[in-house]
Structures are given as structure tokens and as C-alpha cells.
Amino acid sequence: MSEFSESRRKFNEPASNIMQNPSISCNRQCSTPEIDESACIHPMAAIIGDVTIGPKVMVSPYACIRADEGTPFLIDEMSNVQDGVVIHALEAADQQGNPIEERLVEYEGNKYAVYVGKRVSLAHQSQVHGPAYIGDDTFIAMQSLVFNARVGKGCVLEPKSGVIGVSIPDGRYVPAGVVITDQKSADSLPEIYDGYPYINTNKAVVKVNIDLAEGYMRE
């Protein structure tokens, strides 16, 4: 059996790229990722610490999901984390173990350093740095950045855009190359409209990545 075939065969088995975080001053709890059996984690991706990966999630080569400083993370069902994506977070507890509330986001009564919703696409080389919340059905395009921000449902961040320290309302888009750093600009972002070029992009990307996850897991 070739080395490539062997790595594919082992997708759903314990691997050195999925590991417990170390105990450090701001995060003394050592946690191992919890990954749904239907999720596909490429052996060249890294998942570390208190990370929950939901059903039918696809994590592609060279993605890094590292919950060793800020924690926990949740990547919800049917989302995809593409090649070269980095997900990390600022420390979310002080050295006495007390939560730093402004560095946590809330979903269904639980607190996270990073929450990625359902059917979200994190495209190639995008970065999500907590505290961060990304709502359902949102598309984060290539080389875009979400840092200390909340992105609503059904949004699009076009390539090389960024949102820092703001809350993006549902159904808005950030034009390519634009970085939003104040709430007035965030509130003024254009709404996604009929005929918007990327109106159906996320739906198509989610579908193909679910197909890829299922296909790789069959091998």
C-alpha cells in the first residue's frame, strides 16, 4: 500500500496531528479534541486542545485549529476549514483560572473563545482569531481575517478583507480588500442583494466539502 493510501486509510483513527494541549499559566486544563465520527480531518491538519468538531465537518491539509491559549472552540456541523486556515485565540482565563469575559463569545448558553457556526466556509488561508463568533451560513473568503469580532449569519467576507473589534450584522458583505475596524463602518456595510456575485457561493462550497468529507472517509 502506498504512503498516500495508508494516510487516507487512517483518517478516522487516532493520529499525532490531533493532540492534547499542554498545561500553561493561563490554561491549566489539558483537553483532547472531540471530533464527530463523520468529520474528516486530513492527516496534515493540526487540531490541539479543547476543540469540538461537529458532524460532517471537513478540515483540509495544513489547517491549524489550536486551542492551547484561548479556549474552548466549537466548529459546528457541516462547516469546512480549508487549506492553510489558522484558528487561534487570546487567553480567555487569567492565571487564577477566572474567565476573562470580554474574550469569550456565547452560543446557546455556553462560552467559547471561538465559535464557528453551521454550514460556514473558512476558505484557503483565512484566519479566525478569538474572541470570535461566526454565524451560520457565512463565507469567509481566501486570506480574510476575523479578529475580536462577531460576524452574523449569511455574511460574506470577500478575499483579503478583515473585521477587527466589530459586530457585523446578518446578511452583509465586506468588499474585497476592505478592513472594518469601527462599528459605524460595520453597521453601514452593504446588504447581500439578489444578483450579488457571491450570493450562492457558500451554499456550493459547503455542499462540495460535505461530499469531500464523505468521500475521503469512505477510502
C-alpha positions as CSV (number, residue, x, y, z in Angstrom):
1,M,0.0,0.0,0.0
2,S,1.4,3.4,-0.9
3,E,2.2,6.0,1.8
4,F,-0.7,8.2,0.5
5,S,-3.2,5.4,0.5
6,E,-2.1,4.5,4.0
7,S,-2.6,8.0,5.3
8,R,-6.1,8.1,3.7
9,R,-6.9,4.7,5.3
10,K,-6.1,6.2,8.7
11,F,-8.3,9.3,8.6
12,N,-10.6,8.0,11.3
13,E,-8.0,6.6,13.6
14,P,-6.0,8.2,16.4
15,A,-3.2,10.4,15.0
16,S,-0.3,12.5,16.2
17,N,-1.8,15.6,14.5
18,I,-4.8,15.5,16.9
19,M,-3.4,16.2,20.4
20,Q,-3.9,17.4,23.9
21,N,-2.8,21.0,24.8
22,P,-0.1,21.5,27.4
23,S,-0.8,23.0,30.8
24,I,0.3,26.6,31.0
25,S,-0.3,29.5,33.3
26,C,-3.5,30.8,31.5
27,N,-4.8,27.4,30.7
28,R,-4.0,24.7,33.2
29,Q,-6.7,22.3,31.9
30,C,-5.3,19.7,29.4
31,S,-8.0,18.7,26.9
32,T,-8.2,16.5,23.9
33,P,-10.2,17.4,20.8
34,E,-13.7,15.9,20.5
35,I,-14.3,15.0,16.9
36,D,-17.5,13.6,15.5
37,E,-17.0,10.3,13.7
38,S,-18.5,11.7,10.5
39,A,-16.0,14.6,10.4
40,C,-12.9,14.3,8.1
41,I,-9.6,15.6,9.5
42,H,-6.8,15.4,7.0
43,P,-3.6,14.0,8.5
44,M,-1.7,17.1,7.5
45,A,-4.0,19.3,9.6
46,A,-3.4,20.0,13.3
47,I,-6.1,20.1,16.0
48,I,-5.0,20.8,19.5
49,G,-6.8,21.2,22.9
50,D,-10.4,21.9,23.8
51,V,-11.8,21.8,20.3
52,T,-15.2,20.3,19.4
53,I,-15.7,19.3,15.7
54,G,-19.3,18.7,14.7
55,P,-20.8,16.2,12.2
56,K,-19.7,16.3,8.5
57,V,-17.0,18.9,9.0
58,M,-14.2,18.9,6.6
59,V,-10.7,20.0,7.8
60,S,-8.2,20.3,4.9
61,P,-4.4,19.9,4.7
62,Y,-2.3,22.4,6.7
63,A,-5.2,23.9,8.6
64,C,-4.3,24.6,12.2
65,I,-7.0,24.7,14.9
66,R,-5.1,25.4,18.1
67,A,-6.9,25.8,21.4
68,D,-4.0,26.0,23.7
69,E,-4.2,29.6,24.9
70,G,-7.7,30.8,24.4
71,T,-10.3,28.0,24.8
72,P,-12.7,26.3,24.1
73,F,-13.5,26.2,20.4
74,L,-16.6,24.8,18.6
75,I,-16.7,24.1,14.8
76,D,-20.3,23.3,14.2
77,E,-21.8,20.8,11.8
78,M,-21.3,20.8,8.1
79,S,-18.7,23.6,8.2
80,N,-15.4,23.5,6.4
81,V,-11.9,24.6,7.4
82,Q,-9.8,24.8,4.2
83,D,-6.1,24.6,3.4
84,G,-3.9,26.8,5.5
85,V,-6.6,28.2,7.7
86,V,-5.5,29.2,11.2
87,I,-7.8,29.3,14.2
88,H,-6.4,30.5,17.5
89,A,-7.5,32.8,20.4
90,L,-6.2,35.2,23.0
91,E,-6.1,33.7,26.5
92,A,-9.6,33.5,27.9
93,A,-8.7,33.0,31.6
94,D,-6.4,34.7,34.0
95,Q,-3.6,33.0,35.9
96,Q,-6.1,32.1,38.7
97,G,-8.3,30.4,36.2
98,N,-11.0,33.0,36.2
99,P,-12.7,33.6,32.8
100,I,-11.9,36.9,31.0
101,E,-15.5,37.5,29.9
102,E,-14.6,40.1,27.2
103,R,-12.6,37.4,25.4
104,L,-15.4,34.9,25.2
105,V,-18.5,34.7,23.0
106,E,-21.7,33.0,23.8
107,Y,-23.7,30.4,21.9
108,E,-26.8,28.6,23.4
109,G,-25.7,29.5,26.9
110,N,-22.1,28.2,26.5
111,K,-19.0,30.4,26.3
112,Y,-16.3,29.9,23.7
113,A,-13.1,31.6,22.7
114,V,-14.0,30.8,19.1
115,Y,-17.4,29.7,17.8
116,V,-17.9,28.8,14.1
117,G,-21.5,28.1,13.2
118,K,-23.2,25.6,11.0
119,R,-22.5,25.5,7.2
120,V,-19.7,28.0,7.5
121,S,-16.8,28.1,5.0
122,L,-13.4,29.2,6.1
123,A,-11.6,29.4,2.7
124,H,-7.9,28.9,2.0
125,Q,-5.5,30.8,4.2
126,S,-8.2,32.7,6.1
127,Q,-7.6,33.4,9.8
128,V,-10.0,33.4,12.7
129,H,-8.5,34.7,16.0
130,G,-10.6,34.7,19.1
131,P,-12.5,36.1,20.6
132,A,-14.6,35.4,17.5
133,Y,-18.1,34.4,16.6
134,I,-19.1,33.4,13.0
135,G,-22.8,32.8,12.4
136,D,-24.4,30.1,10.3
137,D,-24.1,30.1,6.5
138,T,-21.3,32.6,6.4
139,F,-18.5,32.6,3.8
140,I,-15.0,33.8,4.9
141,A,-13.1,34.1,1.7
142,M,-9.4,33.5,0.9
143,Q,-6.9,35.3,3.1
144,S,-9.5,37.1,5.1
145,L,-9.3,37.8,8.8
146,V,-11.8,37.7,11.7
147,F,-10.2,39.0,15.0
148,N,-12.0,40.0,18.2
149,A,-15.2,40.2,16.2
150,R,-18.7,38.9,15.7
151,V,-19.9,38.1,12.2
152,G,-23.6,37.5,11.7
153,K,-25.5,34.8,9.8
154,G,-25.4,34.7,6.0
155,C,-22.5,37.1,5.6
156,V,-19.6,37.2,3.1
157,L,-16.1,38.4,3.7
158,E,-14.6,38.8,0.3
159,P,-11.0,37.9,-0.4
160,K,-8.3,39.7,1.7
161,S,-10.9,41.6,3.7
162,G,-11.0,41.8,7.5
163,V,-13.1,42.6,10.5
164,I,-11.5,43.6,13.8
165,G,-13.2,44.6,17.0
166,V,-16.7,44.9,15.5
167,S,-20.0,43.2,15.1
168,I,-21.2,42.5,11.6
169,P,-25.0,42.4,11.1
170,D,-26.6,39.4,9.5
171,G,-26.7,39.3,5.7
172,R,-23.9,41.8,5.0
173,Y,-20.8,41.6,2.9
174,V,-17.3,43.1,3.3
175,P,-15.8,44.0,-0.1
176,A,-12.5,42.5,-1.2
177,G,-9.5,44.1,0.5
178,V,-11.6,46.2,2.9
179,V,-10.8,46.1,6.6
180,I,-13.5,47.1,9.0
181,T,-12.3,48.4,12.4
182,D,-15.1,50.6,13.7
183,Q,-18.8,49.8,14.5
184,K,-20.2,52.7,12.4
185,S,-18.5,51.2,9.3
186,A,-19.7,47.7,10.2
187,D,-23.3,49.0,10.5
188,S,-23.0,50.7,7.1
189,L,-21.9,47.6,5.2
190,P,-24.0,46.8,2.2
191,E,-26.6,44.1,2.4
192,I,-26.4,41.0,0.2
193,Y,-28.9,41.5,-2.7
194,D,-30.4,39.5,-5.5
195,G,-27.7,39.3,-8.1
196,Y,-24.8,39.8,-5.7
197,P,-22.0,37.8,-7.3
198,Y,-21.3,35.6,-4.3
199,I,-24.9,35.1,-3.1
200,N,-24.8,31.3,-3.7
201,T,-21.0,30.7,-3.2
202,N,-21.2,29.4,0.4
203,K,-24.0,27.0,-0.4
204,A,-22.0,25.5,-3.2
205,V,-18.8,25.4,-1.2
206,V,-20.5,23.7,1.8
207,K,-22.0,21.1,-0.5
208,V,-18.7,20.1,-2.2
209,N,-16.9,20.0,1.2
210,I,-19.5,17.7,2.7
211,D,-19.1,15.5,-0.4
212,L,-15.3,15.6,0.0
213,A,-15.6,14.6,3.7
214,E,-17.8,11.7,2.9
215,G,-15.6,10.7,0.0
216,Y,-12.4,10.7,1.9
217,M,-13.9,8.8,4.8
218,R,-15.0,6.0,2.5
219,E,-11.5,5.4,1.4
